[in-house]
């Protein structure tokens, strides 16, 4: 699954640690999400969307391999 977490963080001038604190996870989790190596919960996806003031669909996109 592709995501735009890194881009969204930059728009808000947030570090991985800043974002992690806002959504209640570790910095390592944010790093793993950005690299596409973490299957996050819908709750965490919703929290991220709220922090970035957007929708889940704007942040996360399925790739062909996800099917």
mmCIF file as Biopython writes it, N, C-alpha, C and O atoms, coordinates in Angstrom:
data_model
#
loop_
_atom_site.group_PDB
_atom_site.id
_atom_site.type_symbol
_atom_site.label_atom_id
_atom_site.label_alt_id
_atom_site.label_comp_id
_atom_site.label_asym_id
_atom_site.label_entity_id
_atom_site.label_seq_id
_atom_site.pdbx_PDB_ins_code
_atom_site.Cartn_x
_atom_site.Cartn_y
_atom_site.Cartn_z
_atom_site.occupancy
_atom_site.B_iso_or_equiv
_atom_site.auth_seq_id
_atom_site.auth_asym_id
_atom_site.pdbx_PDB_model_num
ATOM 1   N N  . UNK A ? 1  ? 0.841  -1.168 0.000  1.0 0.0 1  A 1 
ATOM 2   C CA . UNK A ? 1  ? 0.000  0.000  0.000  1.0 0.0 1  A 1 
ATOM 3   C C  . UNK A ? 1  ? 0.891  1.238  0.000  1.0 0.0 1  A 1 
ATOM 4   O O  . UNK A ? 1  ? 1.796  1.378  0.822  1.0 0.0 1  A 1 
ATOM 5   N N  . UNK A ? 2  ? 0.609  2.128  -0.944 1.0 0.0 2  A 1 
ATOM 6   C CA . UNK A ? 2  ? 1.334  3.392  -1.000 1.0 0.0 2  A 1 
ATOM 7   C C  . UNK A ? 2  ? 0.730  4.355  0.007  1.0 0.0 2  A 1 
ATOM 8   O O  . UNK A ? 2  ? -0.444 4.250  0.362  1.0 0.0 2  A 1 
ATOM 9   N N  . UNK A ? 3  ? 1.550  5.293  0.460  1.0 0.0 3  A 1 
ATOM 10  C CA . UNK A ? 3  ? 1.015  6.330  1.338  1.0 0.0 3  A 1 
ATOM 11  C C  . UNK A ? 3  ? 1.798  7.624  1.157  1.0 0.0 3  A 1 
ATOM 12  O O  . UNK A ? 3  ? 2.911  7.643  0.630  1.0 0.0 3  A 1 
ATOM 13  N N  . UNK A ? 4  ? 1.177  8.693  1.611  1.0 0.0 4  A 1 
ATOM 14  C CA . UNK A ? 4  ? 1.795  10.019 1.488  1.0 0.0 4  A 1 
ATOM 15  C C  . UNK A ? 4  ? 2.098  10.617 2.864  1.0 0.0 4  A 1 
ATOM 16  O O  . UNK A ? 4  ? 2.086  11.837 3.029  1.0 0.0 4  A 1 
ATOM 17  N N  . UNK A ? 5  ? 2.368  9.759  3.847  1.0 0.0 5  A 1 
ATOM 18  C CA . UNK A ? 5  ? 2.624  10.230 5.208  1.0 0.0 5  A 1 
ATOM 19  C C  . UNK A ? 5  ? 3.797  11.207 5.245  1.0 0.0 5  A 1 
ATOM 20  O O  . UNK A ? 5  ? 3.708  12.257 5.882  1.0 0.0 5  A 1 
ATOM 21  N N  . UNK A ? 6  ? 4.882  10.872 4.574  1.0 0.0 6  A 1 
ATOM 22  C CA . UNK A ? 6  ? 6.067  11.731 4.606  1.0 0.0 6  A 1 
ATOM 23  C C  . UNK A ? 6  ? 5.755  13.116 4.031  1.0 0.0 6  A 1 
ATOM 24  O O  . UNK A ? 6  ? 6.186  14.132 4.578  1.0 0.0 6  A 1 
ATOM 25  N N  . UNK A ? 7  ? 5.014  13.149 2.941  1.0 0.0 7  A 1 
ATOM 26  C CA . UNK A ? 7  ? 4.634  14.420 2.313  1.0 0.0 7  A 1 
ATOM 27  C C  . UNK A ? 7  ? 3.714  15.211 3.237  1.0 0.0 7  A 1 
ATOM 28  O O  . UNK A ? 7  ? 3.890  16.415 3.419  1.0 0.0 7  A 1 
ATOM 29  N N  . UNK A ? 8  ? 2.738  14.530 3.814  1.0 0.0 8  A 1 
ATOM 30  C CA . UNK A ? 8  ? 1.799  15.201 4.727  1.0 0.0 8  A 1 
ATOM 31  C C  . UNK A ? 8  ? 2.525  15.737 5.963  1.0 0.0 8  A 1 
ATOM 32  O O  . UNK A ? 8  ? 2.210  16.824 6.448  1.0 0.0 8  A 1 
ATOM 33  N N  . UNK A ? 9  ? 3.492  14.977 6.467  1.0 0.0 9  A 1 
ATOM 34  C CA . UNK A ? 9  ? 4.280  15.447 7.624  1.0 0.0 9  A 1 
ATOM 35  C C  . UNK A ? 9  ? 5.012  16.728 7.276  1.0 0.0 9  A 1 
ATOM 36  O O  . UNK A ? 9  ? 5.046  17.675 8.062  1.0 0.0 9  A 1 
ATOM 37  N N  . UNK A ? 10 ? 5.606  16.746 6.072  1.0 0.0 10 A 1 
ATOM 38  C CA . UNK A ? 10 ? 6.359  17.927 5.645  1.0 0.0 10 A 1 
ATOM 39  C C  . UNK A ? 10 ? 5.455  19.153 5.539  1.0 0.0 10 A 1 
ATOM 40  O O  . UNK A ? 10 ? 5.858  20.258 5.902  1.0 0.0 10 A 1 
ATOM 41  N N  . UNK A ? 11 ? 4.238  18.956 5.044  1.0 0.0 11 A 1 
ATOM 42  C CA . UNK A ? 11 ? 3.288  20.071 4.925  1.0 0.0 11 A 1 
ATOM 43  C C  . UNK A ? 11 ? 2.978  20.672 6.295  1.0 0.0 11 A 1 
ATOM 44  O O  . UNK A ? 11 ? 2.767  21.879 6.416  1.0 0.0 11 A 1 
ATOM 45  N N  . UNK A ? 12 ? 2.951  19.822 7.326  1.0 0.0 12 A 1 
ATOM 46  C CA . UNK A ? 12 ? 2.625  20.269 8.685  1.0 0.0 12 A 1 
ATOM 47  C C  . UNK A ? 12 ? 3.878  20.563 9.508  1.0 0.0 12 A 1 
ATOM 48  O O  . UNK A ? 12 ? 3.784  20.930 10.680 1.0 0.0 12 A 1 
ATOM 49  N N  . UNK A ? 13 ? 5.064  20.400 8.886  1.0 0.0 13 A 1 
ATOM 50  C CA . UNK A ? 13 ? 6.343  20.605 9.562  1.0 0.0 13 A 1 
ATOM 51  C C  . UNK A ? 13 ? 6.451  19.740 10.819 1.0 0.0 13 A 1 
ATOM 52  O O  . UNK A ? 13 ? 6.823  20.220 11.890 1.0 0.0 13 A 1 
ATOM 53  N N  . UNK A ? 14 ? 6.115  18.450 10.667 1.0 0.0 14 A 1 
ATOM 54  C CA . UNK A ? 14 ? 6.182  17.491 11.773 1.0 0.0 14 A 1 
ATOM 55  C C  . UNK A ? 14 ? 7.312  16.495 11.548 1.0 0.0 14 A 1 
ATOM 56  O O  . UNK A ? 14 ? 7.529  16.032 10.428 1.0 0.0 14 A 1 
ATOM 57  N N  . UNK A ? 15 ? 8.017  16.174 12.603 1.0 0.0 15 A 1 
ATOM 58  C CA . UNK A ? 15 ? 8.985  15.078 12.539 1.0 0.0 15 A 1 
ATOM 59  C C  . UNK A ? 15 ? 8.223  13.769 12.736 1.0 0.0 15 A 1 
ATOM 60  O O  . UNK A ? 15 ? 7.047  13.773 13.101 1.0 0.0 15 A 1 
ATOM 61  N N  . UNK A ? 16 ? 8.899  12.661 12.493 1.0 0.0 16 A 1 
ATOM 62  C CA . UNK A ? 16 ? 8.282  11.361 12.777 1.0 0.0 16 A 1 
ATOM 63  C C  . UNK A ? 16 ? 7.916  11.273 14.253 1.0 0.0 16 A 1 
ATOM 64  O O  . UNK A ? 16 ? 6.853  10.759 14.603 1.0 0.0 16 A 1 
ATOM 65  N N  . UNK A ? 17 ? 8.784  11.768 15.108 1.0 0.0 17 A 1 
ATOM 66  C CA . UNK A ? 17 ? 8.524  11.729 16.553 1.0 0.0 17 A 1 
ATOM 67  C C  . UNK A ? 17 ? 7.316  12.583 16.920 1.0 0.0 17 A 1 
ATOM 68  O O  . UNK A ? 17 ? 6.500  12.177 17.748 1.0 0.0 17 A 1 
ATOM 69  N N  . UNK A ? 18 ? 7.194  13.760 16.314 1.0 0.0 18 A 1 
ATOM 70  C CA . UNK A ? 18 ? 6.044  14.635 16.569 1.0 0.0 18 A 1 
ATOM 71  C C  . UNK A ? 18 ? 4.743  13.928 16.195 1.0 0.0 18 A 1 
ATOM 72  O O  . UNK A ? 18 ? 3.786  13.911 16.969 1.0 0.0 18 A 1 
ATOM 73  N N  . UNK A ? 19 ? 4.725  13.355 15.015 1.0 0.0 19 A 1 
ATOM 74  C CA . UNK A ? 19 ? 3.524  12.668 14.537 1.0 0.0 19 A 1 
ATOM 75  C C  . UNK A ? 19 ? 3.201  11.467 15.413 1.0 0.0 19 A 1 
ATOM 76  O O  . UNK A ? 19 ? 2.043  11.233 15.757 1.0 0.0 19 A 1 
ATOM 77  N N  . UNK A ? 20 ? 4.223  10.716 15.769 1.0 0.0 20 A 1 
ATOM 78  C CA . UNK A ? 20 ? 4.030  9.545  16.620 1.0 0.0 20 A 1 
ATOM 79  C C  . UNK A ? 20 ? 3.367  9.925  17.935 1.0 0.0 20 A 1 
ATOM 80  O O  . UNK A ? 20 ? 2.458  9.238  18.400 1.0 0.0 20 A 1 
ATOM 81  N N  . UNK A ? 21 ? 3.819  11.009 18.525 1.0 0.0 21 A 1 
ATOM 82  C CA . UNK A ? 21 ? 3.256  11.464 19.795 1.0 0.0 21 A 1 
ATOM 83  C C  . UNK A ? 21 ? 1.789  11.856 19.633 1.0 0.0 21 A 1 
ATOM 84  O O  . UNK A ? 21 ? 0.965  11.557 20.498 1.0 0.0 21 A 1 
ATOM 85  N N  . UNK A ? 22 ? 1.462  12.523 18.527 1.0 0.0 22 A 1 
ATOM 86  C CA . UNK A ? 22 ? 0.084  12.963 18.280 1.0 0.0 22 A 1 
ATOM 87  C C  . UNK A ? 22 ? -0.884 11.792 18.149 1.0 0.0 22 A 1 
ATOM 88  O O  . UNK A ? 22 ? -2.038 11.891 18.566 1.0 0.0 22 A 1 
ATOM 89  N N  . UNK A ? 23 ? -0.420 10.680 17.570 1.0 0.0 23 A 1 
ATOM 90  C CA . UNK A ? 23 ? -1.331 9.552  17.331 1.0 0.0 23 A 1 
ATOM 91  C C  . UNK A ? 23 ? -1.105 8.386  18.288 1.0 0.0 23 A 1 
ATOM 92  O O  . UNK A ? 23 ? -1.797 7.371  18.196 1.0 0.0 23 A 1 
ATOM 93  N N  . UNK A ? 24 ? -0.146 8.516  19.206 1.0 0.0 24 A 1 
ATOM 94  C CA . UNK A ? 24 ? 0.040  7.510  20.248 1.0 0.0 24 A 1 
ATOM 95  C C  . UNK A ? 24 ? 0.761  6.246  19.841 1.0 0.0 24 A 1 
ATOM 96  O O  . UNK A ? 24 ? 0.438  5.156  20.314 1.0 0.0 24 A 1 
ATOM 97  N N  . UNK A ? 25 ? 1.749  6.394  18.954 1.0 0.0 25 A 1 
ATOM 98  C CA . UNK A ? 25 ? 2.580  5.253  18.562 1.0 0.0 25 A 1 
ATOM 99  C C  . UNK A ? 25 ? 4.053  5.652  18.671 1.0 0.0 25 A 1 
ATOM 100 O O  . UNK A ? 25 ? 4.365  6.793  19.011 1.0 0.0 25 A 1 
ATOM 101 N N  . UNK A ? 26 ? 4.947  4.725  18.387 1.0 0.0 26 A 1 
ATOM 102 C CA . UNK A ? 26 ? 6.377  5.033  18.435 1.0 0.0 26 A 1 
ATOM 103 C C  . UNK A ? 26 ? 6.830  5.664  17.117 1.0 0.0 26 A 1 
ATOM 104 O O  . UNK A ? 26 ? 6.163  5.540  16.091 1.0 0.0 26 A 1 
ATOM 105 N N  . UNK A ? 27 ? 7.957  6.330  17.168 1.0 0.0 27 A 1 
ATOM 106 C CA . UNK A ? 27 ? 8.558  6.893  15.956 1.0 0.0 27 A 1 
ATOM 107 C C  . UNK A ? 27 ? 8.875  5.788  14.965 1.0 0.0 27 A 1 
ATOM 108 O O  . UNK A ? 27 ? 8.754  5.973  13.754 1.0 0.0 27 A 1 
ATOM 109 N N  . UNK A ? 28 ? 9.283  4.631  15.492 1.0 0.0 28 A 1 
ATOM 110 C CA . UNK A ? 28 ? 9.604  3.493  14.627 1.0 0.0 28 A 1 
ATOM 111 C C  . UNK A ? 28 ? 8.374  3.027  13.848 1.0 0.0 28 A 1 
ATOM 112 O O  . UNK A ? 28 ? 8.485  2.595  12.700 1.0 0.0 28 A 1 
ATOM 113 N N  . UNK A ? 29 ? 7.205  3.117  14.479 1.0 0.0 29 A 1 
ATOM 114 C CA . UNK A ? 29 ? 5.968  2.734  13.791 1.0 0.0 29 A 1 
ATOM 115 C C  . UNK A ? 29 ? 5.697  3.680  12.634 1.0 0.0 29 A 1 
ATOM 116 O O  . UNK A ? 29 ? 5.336  3.238  11.543 1.0 0.0 29 A 1 
ATOM 117 N N  . UNK A ? 30 ? 5.867  4.971  12.858 1.0 0.0 30 A 1 
ATOM 118 C CA . UNK A ? 30 ? 5.673  5.949  11.777 1.0 0.0 30 A 1 
ATOM 119 C C  . UNK A ? 30 ? 6.659  5.674  10.650 1.0 0.0 30 A 1 
ATOM 120 O O  . UNK A ? 30 ? 6.289  5.730  9.477  1.0 0.0 30 A 1 
ATOM 121 N N  . UNK A ? 31 ? 7.896  5.383  10.989 1.0 0.0 31 A 1 
ATOM 122 C CA . UNK A ? 31 ? 8.906  5.057  9.990  1.0 0.0 31 A 1 
ATOM 123 C C  . UNK A ? 31 ? 8.476  3.835  9.176  1.0 0.0 31 A 1 
ATOM 124 O O  . UNK A ? 31 ? 8.574  3.845  7.949  1.0 0.0 31 A 1 
ATOM 125 N N  . UNK A ? 32 ? 8.005  2.793  9.843  1.0 0.0 32 A 1 
ATOM 126 C CA . UNK A ? 32 ? 7.566  1.572  9.159  1.0 0.0 32 A 1 
ATOM 127 C C  . UNK A ? 32 ? 6.369  1.849  8.253  1.0 0.0 32 A 1 
ATOM 128 O O  . UNK A ? 32 ? 6.294  1.311  7.148  1.0 0.0 32 A 1 
ATOM 129 N N  . UNK A ? 33 ? 5.445  2.672  8.703  1.0 0.0 33 A 1 
ATOM 130 C CA . UNK A ? 33 ? 4.282  3.028  7.880  1.0 0.0 33 A 1 
ATOM 131 C C  . UNK A ? 33 ? 4.749  3.756  6.626  1.0 0.0 33 A 1 
ATOM 132 O O  . UNK A ? 33 ? 4.305  3.442  5.521  1.0 0.0 33 A 1 
ATOM 133 N N  . UNK A ? 34 ? 5.632  4.716  6.791  1.0 0.0 34 A 1 
ATOM 134 C CA . UNK A ? 34 ? 6.135  5.487  5.646  1.0 0.0 34 A 1 
ATOM 135 C C  . UNK A ? 34 ? 6.810  4.592  4.620  1.0 0.0 34 A 1 
ATOM 136 O O  . UNK A ? 34 ? 6.712  4.840  3.418  1.0 0.0 34 A 1 
ATOM 137 N N  . UNK A ? 35 ? 7.491  3.559  5.084  1.0 0.0 35 A 1 
ATOM 138 C CA . UNK A ? 35 ? 8.183  2.640  4.184  1.0 0.0 35 A 1 
ATOM 139 C C  . UNK A ? 35 ? 7.251  1.585  3.598  1.0 0.0 35 A 1 
ATOM 140 O O  . UNK A ? 35 ? 7.662  0.798  2.745  1.0 0.0 35 A 1 
ATOM 141 N N  . UNK A ? 36 ? 6.001  1.564  4.050  1.0 0.0 36 A 1 
ATOM 142 C CA . UNK A ? 36 ? 5.039  0.604  3.522  1.0 0.0 36 A 1 
ATOM 143 C C  . UNK A ? 36 ? 5.152  -0.772 4.132  1.0 0.0 36 A 1 
ATOM 144 O O  . UNK A ? 36 ? 4.597  -1.734 3.602  1.0 0.0 36 A 1 
ATOM 145 N N  . UNK A ? 37 ? 5.868  -0.882 5.251  1.0 0.0 37 A 1 
ATOM 146 C CA . UNK A ? 37 ? 6.091  -2.174 5.871  1.0 0.0 37 A 1 
ATOM 147 C C  . UNK A ? 37 ? 5.275  -2.409 7.124  1.0 0.0 37 A 1 
ATOM 148 O O  . UNK A ? 37 ? 5.681  -3.174 7.998  1.0 0.0 37 A 1 
ATOM 149 N N  . UNK A ? 38 ? 4.126  -1.756 7.219  1.0 0.0 38 A 1 
ATOM 150 C CA . UNK A ? 38 ? 3.332  -1.877 8.442  1.0 0.0 38 A 1 
ATOM 151 C C  . UNK A ? 38 ? 1.859  -1.837 8.073  1.0 0.0 38 A 1 
ATOM 152 O O  . UNK A ? 38 ? 1.408  -0.899 7.416  1.0 0.0 38 A 1 
ATOM 153 N N  . UNK A ? 39 ? 1.113  -2.839 8.488  1.0 0.0 39 A 1 
ATOM 154 C CA . UNK A ? 39 ? -0.332 -2.864 8.260  1.0 0.0 39 A 1 
ATOM 155 C C  . UNK A ? 39 ? -1.017 -2.255 9.467  1.0 0.0 39 A 1 
ATOM 156 O O  . UNK A ? 39 ? -1.187 -2.899 10.502 1.0 0.0 39 A 1 
ATOM 157 N N  . UNK A ? 40 ? -1.406 -0.999 9.310  1.0 0.0 40 A 1 
ATOM 158 C CA . UNK A ? 40 ? -1.963 -0.288 10.443 1.0 0.0 40 A 1 
ATOM 159 C C  . UNK A ? 40 ? -3.456 -0.556 10.609 1.0 0.0 40 A 1 
ATOM 160 O O  . UNK A ? 40 ? -4.135 -0.998 9.682  1.0 0.0 40 A 1 
ATOM 161 N N  . UNK A ? 41 ? -3.939 -0.279 11.801 1.0 0.0 41 A 1 
ATOM 162 C CA . UNK A ? 41 ? -5.360 -0.442 12.103 1.0 0.0 41 A 1 
ATOM 163 C C  . UNK A ? 41 ? -6.158 0.710  11.498 1.0 0.0 41 A 1 
ATOM 164 O O  . UNK A ? 41 ? -5.605 1.764  11.183 1.0 0.0 41 A 1 
ATOM 165 N N  . UNK A ? 42 ? -7.443 0.500  11.343 1.0 0.0 42 A 1 
ATOM 166 C CA . UNK A ? 42 ? -8.314 1.557  10.837 1.0 0.0 42 A 1 
ATOM 167 C C  . UNK A ? 42 ? -8.339 2.731  11.814 1.0 0.0 42 A 1 
ATOM 168 O O  . UNK A ? 42 ? -8.454 3.884  11.399 1.0 0.0 42 A 1 
ATOM 169 N N  . UNK A ? 43 ? -8.233 2.443  13.095 1.0 0.0 43 A 1 
ATOM 170 C CA . UNK A ? 43 ? -8.216 3.515  14.098 1.0 0.0 43 A 1 
ATOM 171 C C  . UNK A ? 43 ? -6.990 4.405  13.904 1.0 0.0 43 A 1 
ATOM 172 O O  . UNK A ? 43 ? -7.099 5.631  13.935 1.0 0.0 43 A 1 
ATOM 173 N N  . UNK A ? 44 ? -5.841 3.798  13.708 1.0 0.0 44 A 1 
ATOM 174 C CA . UNK A ? 44 ? -4.630 4.586  13.485 1.0 0.0 44 A 1 
ATOM 175 C C  . UNK A ? 44 ? -4.726 5.362  12.171 1.0 0.0 44 A 1 
ATOM 176 O O  . UNK A ? 44 ? -4.302 6.516  12.105 1.0 0.0 44 A 1 
ATOM 177 N N  . UNK A ? 45 ? -5.271 4.751  11.141 1.0 0.0 45 A 1 
ATOM 178 C CA . UNK A ? 45 ? -5.445 5.446  9.864  1.0 0.0 45 A 1 
ATOM 179 C C  . UNK A ? 45 ? -6.350 6.662  10.031 1.0 0.0 45 A 1 
ATOM 180 O O  . UNK A ? 45 ? -6.074 7.723  9.471  1.0 0.0 45 A 1 
ATOM 181 N N  . UNK A ? 46 ? -7.424 6.513  10.794 1.0 0.0 46 A 1 
ATOM 182 C CA . UNK A ? 46 ? -8.335 7.627  11.051 1.0 0.0 46 A 1 
ATOM 183 C C  . UNK A ? 46 ? -7.657 8.737  11.850 1.0 0.0 46 A 1 
ATOM 184 O O  . UNK A ? 46 ? -7.872 9.919  11.582 1.0 0.0 46 A 1 
ATOM 185 N N  . UNK A ? 47 ? -6.838 8.355  12.830 1.0 0.0 47 A 1 
ATOM 186 C CA . UNK A ? 47 ? -6.102 9.353  13.605 1.0 0.0 47 A 1 
ATOM 187 C C  . UNK A ? 47 ? -5.161 10.144 12.704 1.0 0.0 47 A 1 
ATOM 188 O O  . UNK A ? 47 ? -5.080 11.368 12.805 1.0 0.0 47 A 1 
ATOM 189 N N  . UNK A ? 48 ? -4.455 9.449  11.830 1.0 0.0 48 A 1 
ATOM 190 C CA . UNK A ? 48 ? -3.536 10.121 10.913 1.0 0.0 48 A 1 
ATOM 191 C C  . UNK A ? 48 ? -4.298 11.079 9.999  1.0 0.0 48 A 1 
ATOM 192 O O  . UNK A ? 48 ? -3.863 12.209 9.779  1.0 0.0 48 A 1 
ATOM 193 N N  . UNK A ? 49 ? -5.424 10.630 9.475  1.0 0.0 49 A 1 
ATOM 194 C CA . UNK A ? 49 ? -6.234 11.485 8.604  1.0 0.0 49 A 1 
ATOM 195 C C  . UNK A ? 49 ? -6.698 12.731 9.346  1.0 0.0 49 A 1 
ATOM 196 O O  . UNK A ? 49 ? -6.729 13.824 8.780  1.0 0.0 49 A 1 
ATOM 197 N N  . UNK A ? 50 ? -7.054 12.563 10.603 1.0 0.0 50 A 1 
ATOM 198 C CA . UNK A ? 50 ? -7.496 13.722 11.384 1.0 0.0 50 A 1 
ATOM 199 C C  . UNK A ? 50 ? -6.352 14.708 11.618 1.0 0.0 50 A 1 
ATOM 200 O O  . UNK A ? 50 ? -6.537 15.917 11.484 1.0 0.0 50 A 1 
ATOM 201 N N  . UNK A ? 51 ? -5.180 14.198 11.965 1.0 0.0 51 A 1 
ATOM 202 C CA . UNK A ? 51 ? -4.019 15.081 12.166 1.0 0.0 51 A 1 
ATOM 203 C C  . UNK A ? 51 ? -3.727 15.872 10.893 1.0 0.0 51 A 1 
ATOM 204 O O  . UNK A ? 51 ? -3.417 17.062 10.951 1.0 0.0 51 A 1 
ATOM 205 N N  . UNK A ? 52 ? -3.829 15.202 9.742  1.0 0.0 52 A 1 
ATOM 206 C CA . UNK A ? 52 ? -3.516 15.850 8.471  1.0 0.0 52 A 1 
ATOM 207 C C  . UNK A ? 52 ? -4.719 16.571 7.858  1.0 0.0 52 A 1 
ATOM 208 O O  . UNK A ? 52 ? -4.610 17.158 6.781  1.0 0.0 52 A 1 
ATOM 209 N N  . UNK A ? 53 ? -5.857 16.526 8.540  1.0 0.0 53 A 1 
ATOM 210 C CA . UNK A ? 53 ? -7.073 17.204 8.080  1.0 0.0 53 A 1 
ATOM 211 C C  . UNK A ? 53 ? -7.454 16.801 6.666  1.0 0.0 53 A 1 
ATOM 212 O O  . UNK A ? 53 ? -7.713 17.644 5.808  1.0 0.0 53 A 1 
ATOM 213 N N  . UNK A ? 54 ? -7.484 15.485 6.441  1.0 0.0 54 A 1 
ATOM 214 C CA . UNK A ? 54 ? -7.818 14.939 5.131  1.0 0.0 54 A 1 
ATOM 215 C C  . UNK A ? 54 ? -8.510 13.600 5.322  1.0 0.0 54 A 1 
ATOM 216 O O  . UNK A ? 54 ? -8.872 13.236 6.441  1.0 0.0 54 A 1 
ATOM 217 N N  . UNK A ? 55 ? -8.692 12.874 4.245  1.0 0.0 55 A 1 
ATOM 218 C CA . UNK A ? 55 ? -9.338 11.561 4.317  1.0 0.0 55 A 1 
ATOM 219 C C  . UNK A ? 55 ? -8.300 10.448 4.260  1.0 0.0 55 A 1 
ATOM 220 O O  . UNK A ? 55 ? -7.167 10.657 3.827  1.0 0.0 55 A 1 
ATOM 221 N N  . UNK A ? 56 ? -8.697 9.289  4.696  1.0 0.0 56 A 1 
ATOM 222 C CA . UNK A ? 56 ? -7.820 8.117  4.615  1.0 0.0 56 A 1 
ATOM 223 C C  . UNK A ? 56 ? -7.428 7.856  3.166  1.0 0.0 56 A 1 
ATOM 224 O O  . UNK A ? 56 ? -6.276 7.539  2.871  1.0 0.0 56 A 1 
ATOM 225 N N  . UNK A ? 57 ? -8.397 7.993  2.269  1.0 0.0 57 A 1 
ATOM 226 C CA . UNK A ? 57 ? -8.139 7.723  0.842  1.0 0.0 57 A 1 
ATOM 227 C C  . UNK A ? 57 ? -7.113 8.665  0.238  1.0 0.0 57 A 1 
ATOM 228 O O  . UNK A ? 57 ? -6.425 8.306  -0.718 1.0 0.0 57 A 1 
ATOM 229 N N  . UNK A ? 58 ? -7.004 9.861  0.785  1.0 0.0 58 A 1 
ATOM 230 C CA . UNK A ? 58 ? -6.002 10.811 0.290  1.0 0.0 58 A 1 
ATOM 231 C C  . UNK A ? 58 ? -4.595 10.430 0.752  1.0 0.0 58 A 1 
ATOM 232 O O  . UNK A ? 58 ? -3.607 10.797 0.115  1.0 0.0 58 A 1 
ATOM 233 N N  . UNK A ? 59 ? -4.508 9.695  1.860  1.0 0.0 59 A 1 
ATOM 234 C CA . UNK A ? 59 ? -3.209 9.327  2.425  1.0 0.0 59 A 1 
ATOM 235 C C  . UNK A ? 59 ? -2.747 7.949  1.941  1.0 0.0 59 A 1 
ATOM 236 O O  . UNK A ? 59 ? -1.569 7.749  1.643  1.0 0.0 59 A 1 
ATOM 237 N N  . UNK A ? 60 ? -3.679 7.011  1.866  1.0 0.0 60 A 1 
ATOM 238 C CA . UNK A ? 60 ? -3.346 5.622  1.541  1.0 0.0 60 A 1 
ATOM 239 C C  . UNK A ? 60 ? -3.996 5.191  0.233  1.0 0.0 60 A 1 
ATOM 240 O O  . UNK A ? 60 ? -5.175 5.450  -0.005 1.0 0.0 60 A 1 
ATOM 241 N N  . UNK A ? 61 ? -3.195 4.518  -0.622 1.0 0.0 61 A 1 
ATOM 242 C CA . UNK A ? 61 ? -3.702 4.006  -1.887 1.0 0.0 61 A 1 
ATOM 243 C C  . UNK A ? 61 ? -3.275 2.547  -2.054 1.0 0.0 61 A 1 
ATOM 244 O O  . UNK A ? 61 ? -2.112 2.198  -1.850 1.0 0.0 61 A 1 
ATOM 245 N N  . UNK A ? 62 ? -4.227 1.714  -2.423 1.0 0.0 62 A 1 
ATOM 246 C CA . UNK A ? 62 ? -3.910 0.315  -2.688 1.0 0.0 62 A 1 
ATOM 247 C C  . UNK A ? 62 ? -3.079 0.208  -3.958 1.0 0.0 62 A 1 
ATOM 248 O O  . UNK A ? 62 ? -3.243 0.983  -4.901 1.0 0.0 62 A 1 
ATOM 249 N N  . UNK A ? 63 ? -2.197 -0.756 -3.957 1.0 0.0 63 A 1 
ATOM 250 C CA . UNK A ? 63 ? -1.396 -1.057 -5.146 1.0 0.0 63 A 1 
ATOM 251 C C  . UNK A ? 63 ? -1.881 -2.399 -5.691 1.0 0.0 63 A 1 
ATOM 252 O O  . UNK A ? 63 ? -2.590 -3.141 -5.012 1.0 0.0 63 A 1 
ATOM 253 N N  . UNK A ? 64 ? -1.491 -2.691 -6.907 1.0 0.0 64 A 1 
ATOM 254 C CA . UNK A ? 64 ? -1.897 -3.945 -7.541 1.0 0.0 64 A 1 
ATOM 255 C C  . UNK A ? 64 ? -1.546 -5.157 -6.681 1.0 0.0 64 A 1 
ATOM 256 O O  . UNK A ? 64 ? -2.337 -6.095 -6.579 1.0 0.0 64 A 1 
ATOM 257 N N  . UNK A ? 65 ? -0.369 -5.143 -6.066 1.0 0.0 65 A 1 
ATOM 258 C CA . UNK A ? 65 ? 0.075  -6.279 -5.261 1.0 0.0 65 A 1 
ATOM 259 C C  . UNK A ? 65 ? -0.771 -6.475 -3.994 1.0 0.0 65 A 1 
ATOM 260 O O  . UNK A ? 65 ? -0.731 -7.544 -3.384 1.0 0.0 65 A 1 
ATOM 261 N N  . UNK A ? 66 ? -1.533 -5.455 -3.599 1.0 0.0 66 A 1 
ATOM 262 C CA . UNK A ? 66 ? -2.379 -5.559 -2.415 1.0 0.0 66 A 1 
ATOM 263 C C  . UNK A ? 66 ? -3.611 -6.412 -2.674 1.0 0.0 66 A 1 
ATOM 264 O O  . UNK A ? 66 ? -4.261 -6.853 -1.726 1.0 0.0 66 A 1 
ATOM 265 N N  . UNK A ? 67 ? -3.942 -6.651 -3.922 1.0 0.0 67 A 1 
ATOM 266 C CA . UNK A ? 67 ? -5.107 -7.453 -4.262 1.0 0.0 67 A 1 
ATOM 267 C C  . UNK A ? 67 ? -4.690 -8.894 -4.311 1.0 0.0 67 A 1 
ATOM 268 O O  . UNK A ? 67 ? -5.515 -9.766 -4.582 1.0 0.0 67 A 1 
#
